[in-house]
């Protein structure tokens, strides 16, 4: 009888905890701050219309909403969301390598937000790949073992994406555990951090280069100035300065928009961190430029530089690789954070240009009928970006993203009333 009463009591406590947890989650889903801001109105409109267009895409098919064809099966949804988005997400593996492997603790205050940014980029941009697949339900084939080839580059990329998304979630999960006040869970996932960081870095280096390896399958379809046997290496190296530039851009905005969420440690070291990231960008840009020169010397396509596509190639290399090297150098010499921030935007624009050149603009450059994205493709791309920004803001406003330790979180983060109430009722 006593045992039965104990079981009943535990069941009631468990049910009560579940109810309190559900109430807490419901309260956290409510918007914080003003709703009718220009950002909310613009991005909210883009998201609502974008969701309707995505529904039309799945109902009527690709032909109804895109300009894709048998000659151009890859459009802006892959060229921008996948190839550009994954390159910008490279900041996560670079920062975790710097902090956890090289032990440069100076950058630790921005690790969580960088990992969060990388995780969301993979979820949304890699997820956008489904929008441009004729049969999106077949995307699970490499995972479930249905009609795939072990030697396929796409097989490697599919598994790497899946495993890396899991790694990034585990790396960020201590912040989730702190938000939920799950101390035991936080200790468990923190012990897994080093293993997932090493595994995640390995996966990143392979699939960043693997995305470039996809183009090795089409040597005759890519302009000679952009096609090279070094494409996998170029994609990997460019993902380093692409990721670091995106970290600088993201830090620039979060430092202003979420100023009240940022701890004293990050506020004090913000400028030094950005200048340090700029040094990393210069190193990666130099390595990338060196490879481009080697590629040009071995390829021997000097005569093509005097063609319209050659002029476009020089704009990309000189304007968005050589010039950022000088600008980053000047910014570091003058300790100008503003110039670092400006140059990071410039560098990111160059990465976008390079990925679109390889995947869209220089792809079948000889064809009489070229591919141009429809307005629906552009709108859906903007909708995907807007969705990611909304989720990013939701997480920042609720979880201890800008603190590196639970104690620091309690001291520096403004307590949220709902969290306090839930914690009190759960204790």
VOPARO-65798 format. One record per residue (C-alpha): x, y, z; residue number from 1; residue in one letter. Coordinates in steps of 0.1 Angstrom, whole numbers. Layout:
// residues N
   east  north     up  resi  resn
      X      Y      Z   NUM     a
...
This chain:
// residues 427
   east  north     up  resi  resn
      0      0      0     1     x
     28     23      9     2     x
     47     15    -23     3     x
     15     22    -43     4     x
     12     56    -26     5     x
     48     64    -34     6     x
     43     55    -71     7     x
     12     77    -72     8     x
     31    106    -56     9     x
     59    103    -81    10     x
     34    101   -110    11     x
     18    133    -98    12     x
     51    151    -94    13     x
     61    140   -128    14     x
     28    152   -143    15     x
     32    185   -124    16     x
     67    189   -138    17     x
     55    182   -173    18     x
     27    208   -170    19     x
     51    234   -156    20     x
     76    227   -184    21     x
     48    230   -210    22     x
     37    263   -194    23     x
     73    276   -194    24     x
     77    267   -231    25     x
     44    284   -239    26     x
     55    315   -222    27     x
     88    315   -240    28     x
     71    313   -273    29     x
     54    347   -267    30     x
     71    376   -285    31     x
     93    399   -264    32     x
     94    436   -272    33     x
     76    456   -298    34     x
     58    437   -326    35     x
     53    464   -352    36     x
     89    472   -358    37     x
    101    478   -394    38     x
    122    447   -392    39     x
     93    426   -381    40     x
     69    440   -407    41     x
     94    436   -436    42     x
    107    402   -428    43     x
     73    390   -416    44     x
     58    399   -449    45     x
     86    382   -468    46     x
     82    350   -447    47     x
     44    348   -451    48     x
     45    353   -488    49     x
     75    330   -490    50     x
     56    302   -472    51     x
     28    305   -497    52     x
     52    303   -526    53     x
     69    273   -511    54     x
     35    256   -508    55     x
     29    264   -545    56     x
     63    250   -554    57     x
     55    216   -537    58     x
     19    215   -552    59     x
     27    225   -588    60     x
     63    215   -590    61     x
     96    232   -599    62     x
     86    243   -634    63     x
     58    265   -620    64     x
     80    287   -598    65     x
    115    285   -611    66     x
    134    290   -644    67     x
    152    257   -640    68     x
    154    234   -670    69     x
    171    202   -681    70     x
    201    224   -692    71     x
    202    243   -659    72     x
    191    220   -631    73     x
    209    241   -604    74     x
    197    276   -597    75     x
    200    302   -571    76     x
    184    281   -543    77     x
    215    258   -545    78     x
    240    284   -557    79     x
    232    308   -528    80     x
    215    289   -500    81     x
    237    258   -502    82     x
    271    268   -516    83     x
    272    304   -501    84     x
    253    295   -469    85     x
    275    266   -460    86     x
    307    287   -467    87     x
    295    314   -443    88     x
    287    287   -417    89     x
    325    279   -418    90     x
    331    303   -389    91     x
    318    277   -365    92     x
    345    251   -372    93     x
    372    277   -375    94     x
    363    293   -341    95     x
    359    260   -323    96     x
    393    249   -336    97     x
    409    282   -324    98     x
    393    280   -289    99     x
    392    243   -281   100     x
    422    230   -300   101     x
    446    260   -301   102     x
    434    271   -266   103     x
    431    308   -276   104     x
    406    317   -249   105     x
    404    353   -262   106     x
    377    342   -287   107     x
    357    320   -262   108     x
    330    347   -256   109     x
    318    345   -292   110     x
    320    307   -296   111     x
    284    300   -286   112     x
    269    326   -309   113     x
    291    315   -337   114     x
    281    278   -333   115     x
    245    289   -331   116     x
    249    308   -363   117     x
    265    279   -380   118     x
    239    254   -368   119     x
    210    276   -380   120     x
    228    281   -414   121     x
    231    244   -419   122     x
    195    237   -409   123     x
    180    264   -430   124     x
    203    267   -460   125     x
    209    229   -464   126     x
    172    225   -457   127     x
    165    248   -486   128     x
    181    222   -508   129     x
    148    203   -506   130     x
    131    232   -524   131     x
    152    227   -555   132     x
    150    189   -557   133     x
    125    175   -582   134     x
    118    146   -559   135     x
    127    159   -524   136     x
    115    128   -506   137     x
    145    109   -522   138     x
    169    131   -501   139     x
    167    104   -474   140     x
    181     77   -497   141     x
    218     82   -488   142     x
    208     80   -451   143     x
    186     49   -451   144     x
    207     30   -476   145     x
    183     30   -506   146     x
    200     32   -540   147     x
    231     52   -531   148     x
    268     48   -541   149     x
    296     47   -516   150     x
    319     65   -541   151     x
    294     94   -547   152     x
    304    128   -535   153     x
    268    135   -527   154     x
    267    105   -504   155     x
    297    120   -485   156     x
    281    154   -483   157     x
    247    141   -472   158     x
    262    121   -443   159     x
    286    149   -434   160     x
    258    175   -433   161     x
    236    152   -411   162     x
    265    144   -387   163     x
    278    179   -385   164     x
    243    194   -377   165     x
    242    169   -348   166     x
    277    179   -337   167     x
    268    216   -337   168     x
    236    210   -318   169     x
    256    191   -291   170     x
    282    219   -290   171     x
    254    245   -285   172     x
    233    223   -262   173     x
    250    235   -229   174     x
    233    268   -235   175     x
    200    250   -240   176     x
    205    230   -208   177     x
    213    263   -189   178     x
    182    279   -203   179     x
    161    249   -191   180     x
    180    248   -158   181     x
    190    211   -165   182     x
    223    211   -146   183     x
    230    173   -150   184     x
    223    175   -187   185     x
    246    205   -190   186     x
    275    186   -173   187     x
    269    156   -196   188     x
    269    175   -229   189     x
    298    197   -218   190     x
    319    165   -214   191     x
    310    157   -250   192     x
    321    191   -263   193     x
    358    182   -271   194     x
    349    150   -289   195     x
    322    167   -310   196     x
    345    196   -318   197     x
    372    174   -332   198     x
    346    153   -351   199     x
    329    184   -363   200     x
    361    200   -376   201     x
    370    168   -394   202     x
    336    167   -410   203     x
    337    204   -420   204     x
    370    203   -437   205     x
    358    173   -458   206     x
    324    185   -468   207     x
    335    221   -474   208     x
    359    207   -500   209     x
    334    181   -510   210     x
    310    208   -522   211     x
    338    220   -545   212     x
    345    184   -556   213     x
    309    183   -571   214     x
    321    205   -599   215     x
    350    182   -608   216     x
    322    161   -625   217     x
    316    189   -650   218     x
    349    201   -664   219     x
    335    209   -698   220     x
    305    229   -684   221     x
    324    254   -663   222     x
    344    282   -677   223     x
    382    274   -677   224     x
    390    304   -655   225     x
    368    290   -628   226     x
    373    252   -633   227     x
    403    237   -617   228     x
    415    205   -601   229     x
    420    227   -570   230     x
    383    235   -567   231     x
    379    214   -535   232     x
    409    231   -519   233     x
    397    265   -530   234     x
    363    259   -516   235     x
    378    248   -483   236     x
    403    277   -480   237     x
    376    303   -490   238     x
    353    288   -464   239     x
    378    300   -437   240     x
    377    337   -446   241     x
    341    334   -456   242     x
    333    321   -421   243     x
    355    346   -403   244     x
    340    375   -423   245     x
    305    363   -414   246     x
    315    361   -377   247     x
    327    397   -379   248     x
    294    408   -396   249     x
    273    389   -371   250     x
    293    403   -342   251     x
    288    438   -356   252     x
    250    435   -356   253     x
    246    415   -324   254     x
    269    440   -305   255     x
    244    467   -313   256     x
    211    449   -314   257     x
    216    427   -283   258     x
    238    451   -264   259     x
    220    444   -231   260     x
    225    406   -235   261     x
    263    408   -239   262     x
    285    402   -209   263     x
    312    425   -196   264     x
    340    402   -209   265     x
    328    403   -245   266     x
    321    441   -243   267     x
    357    447   -231   268     x
    373    424   -257   269     x
    350    430   -287   270     x
    374    452   -307   271     x
    404    430   -300   272     x
    384    400   -311   273     x
    374    416   -344   274     x
    410    427   -351   275     x
    422    391   -344   276     x
    396    377   -367   277     x
    408    402   -394   278     x
    443    387   -391   279     x
    428    352   -397   280     x
    410    365   -428   281     x
    443    379   -442   282     x
    461    346   -438   283     x
    433    327   -455   284     x
    429    353   -483   285     x
    467    351   -489   286     x
    465    313   -491   287     x
    435    315   -515   288     x
    453    341   -537   289     x
    484    319   -538   290     x
    463    289   -550   291     x
    446    311   -576   292     x
    479    322   -590   293     x
    492    286   -591   294     x
    460    276   -608   295     x
    464    303   -634   296     x
    501    295   -641   297     x
    494    257   -645   298     x
    462    263   -665   299     x
    478    287   -689   300     x
    445    305   -697   301     x
    461    340   -699   302     x
    445    347   -732   303     x
    410    343   -717   304     x
    416    372   -694   305     x
    411    396   -723   306     x
    375    383   -729   307     x
    343    395   -712   308     x
    344    365   -688   309     x
    381    372   -682   310     x
    372    408   -671   311     x
    345    394   -648   312     x
    371    369   -634   313     x
    395    398   -627   314     x
    368    417   -609   315     x
    363    387   -586   316     x
    400    381   -579   317     x
    414    416   -578   318     x
    383    434   -564   319     x
    372    408   -538   320     x
    405    390   -529   321     x
    435    413   -534   322     x
    417    445   -523   323     x
    404    430   -490   324     x
    439    418   -482   325     x
    451    455   -484   326     x
    420    468   -465   327     x
    423    442   -437   328     x
    461    451   -435   329     x
    453    488   -432   330     x
    426    482   -406   331     x
    450    461   -384   332     x
    478    486   -387   333     x
    455    515   -377   334     x
    435    493   -353   335     x
    404    505   -371   336     x
    374    483   -362   337     x
    351    501   -386   338     x
    374    493   -415   339     x
    375    457   -404   340     x
    337    456   -404   341     x
    335    473   -438   342     x
    361    449   -453   343     x
    343    419   -439   344     x
    312    429   -458   345     x
    333    434   -489   346     x
    349    399   -484   347     x
    315    382   -479   348     x
    303    398   -511   349     x
    333    383   -529   350     x
    325    349   -515   351     x
    289    352   -528   352     x
    302    363   -562   353     x
    326    334   -564   354     x
    301    307   -554   355     x
    275    321   -579   356     x
    302    323   -606   357     x
    311    287   -602   358     x
    276    273   -598   359     x
    255    296   -620   360     x
    272    324   -640   361     x
    303    305   -653   362     x
    283    273   -656   363     x
    275    266   -692   364     x
    286    302   -700   365     x
    285    292   -737   366     x
    248    283   -739   367     x
    227    306   -761   368     x
    199    305   -735   369     x
    211    313   -700   370     x
    195    307   -666   371     x
    182    337   -646   372     x
    164    332   -613   373     x
    127    340   -613   374     x
    113    365   -588   375     x
     98    336   -569   376     x
    133    320   -564   377     x
    147    353   -551   378     x
    117    358   -528   379     x
    120    323   -514   380     x
    157    328   -508   381     x
    149    360   -489   382     x
    122    341   -469   383     x
    147    314   -459   384     x
    172    341   -447   385     x
    144    359   -428   386     x
    133    327   -411   387     x
    168    321   -399   388     x
    171    356   -385   389     x
    138    352   -366   390     x
    149    319   -350   391     x
    184    334   -343   392     x
    168    364   -325   393     x
    144    341   -306   394     x
    173    321   -292   395     x
    194    351   -284   396     x
    166    367   -264   397     x
    161    336   -243   398     x
    192    316   -239   399     x
    226    325   -224   400     x
    244    327   -257   401     x
    268    355   -250   402     x
    282    340   -218   403     x
    307    312   -216   404     x
    298    297   -181   405     x
    266    292   -161   406     x
    279    314   -133   407     x
    287    342   -157   408     x
    252    337   -172   409     x
    235    342   -138   410     x
    256    373   -131   411     x
    256    390   -165   412     x
    224    380   -183   413     x
    193    399   -173   414     x
    171    374   -156   415     x
    139    365   -174   416     x
    108    366   -152   417     x
     93    335   -167   418     x
    125    315   -162   419     x
    126    325   -126   420     x
     90    315   -120   421     x
     94    281   -137   422     x
    126    274   -118   423     x
    110    282    -85   424     x
     80    260    -93   425     x
    102    232   -104   426     x
    123    232    -72   427     x
